[in-house]
């Protein structure tokens, strides 16, 4: 049984209205046909329709105006646009405005039926996704995007707004801001949530292999191609593909990707046959693609095709009010993963002041690594400054004061009077001595120092100590 019941056809050509009405009624749909946008608005104001199939160019009220009004009146309506004068830009415009699909005239009536079947499957998945979200509290896909800042709340709203729309999304942001988490949330909140989510790191695949990875290859397409291979775009059929670091895509691959986005077809390397694939593309880049276009490093037409909807993920330094929430979330996770007998339950005010003052150039990923180290080194239930990486102290250019006005972190001019600095120097001396005693054996050195092997590795990294070089230094000095 069809998921849709009622369809409103809007076209100023009587022959189009007549043929579509006959075909759709024969398929079991309830059909009403009108000749212009003004009549369609009257119909939509009087009653809801499941689907509107409308021409673009019409007298009185055109298709774009009708589309925007219909979506505002009935947000869940499925809108199909028809046009004999359409362009790729117009197709993008109508999809971005809320249309499900764009049909180029002339067409066979069966094409409209096929699009309706796809739309019905989308509706089924969307309803199932809503059911799952209601079961899990409504915002489960956003659970990993923690924060209470206004900028993050805005990102949540944008994700929820763009997720149901089957258009391309471009995510921009610095390394470590969580671009893949945003892409996954878009997928999980979309009608494709039950289908595959495929991640492709365009910067990690050698230039000579990227086309084969994305589009697949035929048997014998090149040396060592002993069997045919299905590409990642085909693997993501009916789902979402996340193209991370899209700016690293070679020019030749950019051309093929653009063709895929325009035509919805892939052609494996060395194959003469094209294959239709229904994939939503979410792309991300830490580089400014618009500047790359200006320098001739990225195709302008591909940039505009990708840049239909853009989400900018702010760096952590722009949302410092989120640091404490994120840090505690990481601490709770590493308490479990590191099997601490006495979990870290609090962040001391001195440590929190340091974390808030630091710029976090590596963003959330750097904070995560710092919390893993801190949970490993922390000796009590409260995280103190000495468990944090020393670069957090060094990055503070002014005295960090407590509520009583006492400096919390030793400044360069006071280095000779700092007990913390002296303890670190003593710690470094003991580590070097232990490594010399054990001839660079890290496990035995950790036993001598009465710390874990993992803690020793962190300290070696912090102090910049080469264990092998220390082991070769004569113990006599």
N, C-alpha and C positions, 0 to 999 in steps of 0.2 A: 504493500500500500504506500502511495506517495506521501512524503512528509508535508508537501505543500497541497493546499486545496484550492485557494483562490488566486487568480492571476489577472492583473490589469494590463492590457495592451494599449500602448499610446503611440499612434503614428498617423501622419496626415495622408498617407497613401492607403486607399481603400483596399487595394489588392493584398498588401502586407497584412492588414488587419484581418481580412477574410481568411487567407491561407493559414496564418498562425492560429486563429480561433478554431478552425476545423481540426488541425493537427493536435492541438493541445486538449481540446474537448475529447477527441478520440483517445487520448492518453489518460482520461479520467479527471482532468482538471476542470474546475469551475472558472469560466472565462468571461470577462467583460472587456469590450474594446471601445475606445474613444479616439477622436481624431485630433485632439490637441491637448497641450499642457493645462490649459484653463479648465477643461472638462475633467481632466485627471485630478486636479487639485480638489475639485468639488467631490469627486468620488472618494478620495483619500480622507477628506474632512468628515465624510458621512460614515465611513466604515473602514476597518483595517483590511488590507490585502496581504497575502503571504509574499507575493512577487509582483514587481512592476517590470514590464519589458517596454522600454521607451526609445523612440528616436531622439536624436540630439537637436537637429534643426527642425523647428516647428513654429508656426505663427503664434502670437500672443504670449505664450510662456514656453521657453525653450527647455530642452532636456536637462541641462545643468541646473537650472533653477528648480525644476521639478524634483530632481535628485536630492538637492540640499533640503528642500522643504519636506519631502517624503521621509528622509532619514531623521529630520528633527521631530516630525510627528510620530513616527513609528521606528525607533532605533533598531529593532530587530528585522526590519523589512529587507528582503533580498531584491536588489535592483540590478537589472541587466540593461546595458546601453547599446543601441544600434546606431550605425552611421555609415553613409556611403562616402563621406568626405573626411574620414578620420585620419589622424596622424598618431605617431607614437607618443608625442607630447600630450595630445588630447586623451589618449588611453590612460596615461599616467595620471592626468588631472582627474578623470572621473573615478578611477580606482581610489585615489587619495581622498576624494570627496565622499567615498562610502559605497561605490558600486561594487558588486561582486565580480562582474566580468564585462568585457567590451567585445561586441560582435560586429565584424566588418561586413557591410552590404556589398554585393549581393551574397546571400547565404541560403543554404538549404534548411527548411524547417526542422529537419532532424538534428541540425547543429544546435538549435535552441533547446531541443529536448535533452541533448547530451549535456549541455551546460546546466540545465535545470537538475539533472541527476547528480552532477558534481556538487551543485549548491545544496541539494538535499542531504548528501553525505556530509558536507561541511556543517549543516545544521544539526545533524545527528551527533557528530563529534563535539560540537559546541555545547549541546544540551548535556551530553555525558560529562564533559569537562566541568560544566557548572554544577552538576550533581556531585562530582568528586570534590570540588572546591567547597561546596556547602557542607559536605561530610567532614572535611578537614579544617573547617574554620574560616574558609573564604579567601585567605591570603597565603596559602601554603607555598606557592611558587616564589613568593617574595621574602620567604623566611630567612634566606641567606644574605639579603641586602639590608643589613642591620644599620640603624641610625635613627636619630630623632631630629636632625637638622632640617631646616626648611628645604634646602637643596635636594636632600635625599627623598623627602616627602614628594617633592615635585617630580623626581625621577619615577617614583612608584606610580604616580598618577599618569605620567606619560606612557609608561609600560602598559598599564591597564587600558589606556586609550588606543594604542597602536596594535596591541596583540591580536584583537579579532580581525583586523584588516589585513587582507592577503597581499600586502605590498612590501617592497624592499625597505629595510631599515639600515641606516648607517650609524654605528656607535663610535663616538670619538672619546678619547681620554688617554691619560698617561699610563705608562706601564704599572700594573699592580692595582689599578682602580676597580677592577671587577667587571671588565667588559663581557667576559664569557658568562658570568653570573646573570648579567642583564639579558644577554641573548637567550640563555636557558629559560629565564622567567617569561620572556616574550613567547617562546615556544610553548611552555607549559600552560600559559593562559590563553593560547590560541586554539582554534578548532582542530589543529594538527597535533594536539598534545599527546594523543595516543599513538602517534606514528613516530618515526625515527628523528633523532637530533644528531646530526653529523658535524663534527668540528674539523676544520682544515686550517692548519697553520701555514699560510702561504709563504712565510719567511723561512720555514724549517725544511721545505721540500726543495731539492736541487732544481734549478731552472729547467734542466733537460727532462725532468720527470713529472713536472707539475701538470702538464696537459694529460698525460696518461693517468695520473692520480685522479684528476677531476672528471675527465670525460671517458676514461677507459681506453682500451686498445684492442684491435683485432689480432688474431693469431698471425704471426709473421710480420707484424707492422714494423718491427725493428729487431736488431740482434737480441737474442735471448727472449723474445716474445713467443715462447713455445705454445702458450695457450692464450685464449682471449681473456681479457680482464674487464670486469664491470667497474666503472668509475664511481667516485664518491657521490656525484650528483645523482646518478641512477640509484645508488644505495639509499639516498635520502628521499626517494620518490614518495609523494604524498606527505612528506614531513618538512623539516627545516634543515638547511645547511648553514653553518656559521663559518664564514670566511674571515679568519683572524689575520691581522696584518695584511690587509688587501693591498696596501701600498707597495708591498714587495713583489707583487705579481708581475712577471715579465710581460713586455709589450705584446708578444705573440699570443700569450694566454689571455691578455686583456681583450683582444679582438674576439676570441672564441667565447669568452664569458659574456661579452656584450651581445653577441649573436644569440646565445642561449637565453639571456634575459628578454630579448626582443621576441624571439620565436618560440621559446619553451621547448626547444629541441636540442639534443646532444648528438654529436657525431664522433664516435670513438676514433682514436688515431688509427689510420690505415683502413678504415671501413667506409664504404660508400653509402651505407644506409643511416638515416637519421632516426632517432627515437624520441618520441614525445615523453617529457618528464614534467611532473607537477611538483615543483619544489619552491618553497619560500626561502629567499636569500636574506640573511642578516649578515652584514659585513662590519668589520671594526678596523680601526687604525689608530696608532698613537701618533703617526705623522699627519701633518696638515695636508690633506689631499688637494685642497684648492691651491695651495702654494706649489705643490708638485705639478699640478696642471699648468700653472704659469711658467714653470721651468721646463715643461715638455716631458716630465718624467711619468705622467699618468694621463691616460686618454680623457679628454674633456667629455666626450659623449658617454663614456662609461661612468664617469664621476656624476653626471647629471642623472643617469639611470639609477645609480645607487643612492643618490642623495634625495630621494623622494621624501623620506622622513628621517630626521637626524636627532639622536639623543647624545648629549654631552654629559659624560660622567665627571663630576668635579673631583679634583685631587683631595687627599685627606687634609692638607693644610688649609683648604677652604671650608672644611666642615669639622673643626676641631671638637665641637660639642659631641661628635659621634665617637671620639677616641675611647672614652671610658667604657661605653657599652660594647664596642668591638673588642677591646682588650679583655674585658671580663668574659666575653663569649669564648675567646681563644683560650683563656686561662682554664675555664671549665673543661674545654675539650682536651687540653694537654694534661690536666689533672688525671683524666681517665686514661689517655693514651700512654702516659709515662708511669701509671700505676703508683701515684704518690700515696703513701700511707696517711700523711696529713696534708690534705689538699690546700692549695693556696686559695684563700677565701676573700682577701681584701687587697686593695692597692693602697699603699701608704700615701699620705698627702705629698711628701717630698717626691716620691716616684711619679705620682700623677702630674705634679707640676713640671717635672722634666719632660714627660711624655707630651704634655700639652704645648710646651715651648718648642719642641723639636719640629722641623719642617716635614719630616717623613718623605724624602724624595722617592722612595720606593713604594709609597702609599700603603694600602691595606696589606699587601703581601709582605712588606717590610715589617709592619706592625705584628703580623702573624709570626714571622720568624723571631722577632724580639721577644714575644711572649713565650714561645717554645723554650728559648734560652733561659728566660727569667724563671719559668716554672721548674726547669731543670736545676738551676743554681740556687733558687730561693730555699733558705734553711728553716723558715717558719711558715706561719699561715698568712703573713702579711708581706706583700711584695715591696721590697725596699730598693733605693737607688742603686746599691752595689750589685744588684742582680741584673741591672739594665746595661746594655752595651755602652762603653765609655764614650762613643761618638755622640750620645745624647747629651753628655756633660760638655764635651768640647764645643758643641754647636751653640751653646748658650753664650752670647756675646756680652750680656750684662749680668750683674749679680742677680741670682734667683733668690728672692727673699721669702721667708716664712711670714706668718701673720704678725709675728713679733719683730719683724725687720731683720732677722738673722739670716745671713747668706746660707743657702741650702747646698750650693755646689761650689767647690773651691775655684777661685779665679786665678788666672795666670800670675798675677802679682802676689798671690798668697800661697803659691805652690809649695814653698819651703816649709810652710806651717800646716800643711794639710795632712791629717792622719790618714784619710782615705787614700791620698796619693802615695803616701809612704807605704801603706798596706799593699797597694797594687805593685809598687816597686819591689817590695819584699816577696810578694807572690810570684812575680816574674822571675826573680832571682832563684827562688826555690824550684820553680818549674825547669829552668835551664839546668840547674844543678842535678835534678833528678834524671833528666834526659842524658846528661853526660855520664852519670853513674850507671845508667842502664844501656848506654851506647845507642840511644835513640829509640829504645823499645817503649812505645807509648803505653802499652798495657801494664808493663812492670813499673813504669814511671807513675802511672795513675795509682797503683797500689802503694808505692812509697809515699805519695802525696795524700793518700787516704781520700781520694775523690773518684768518681766514676770515670770510665774511659771516655764517655760522651762529654762530660764536663771538661775533661782535659782538652779534647778536640776544640771545644768552643774557646777555651782560654788561649790555645795556640793560635787560633785565628785572630782573636782580639789583640794579642800582643805581637802578632806578626812573627812568631817563632817558627823556624824551620827545624823540626825535630831531628831529621837526618843529619843536618849540619851540626846541631848541638852534640849529637852522639859521636861525631868525629872529632870533637874538641877534646884534647887531653884533659883528664880530670885534675891534673896537677896545676892547670892554669896556663 
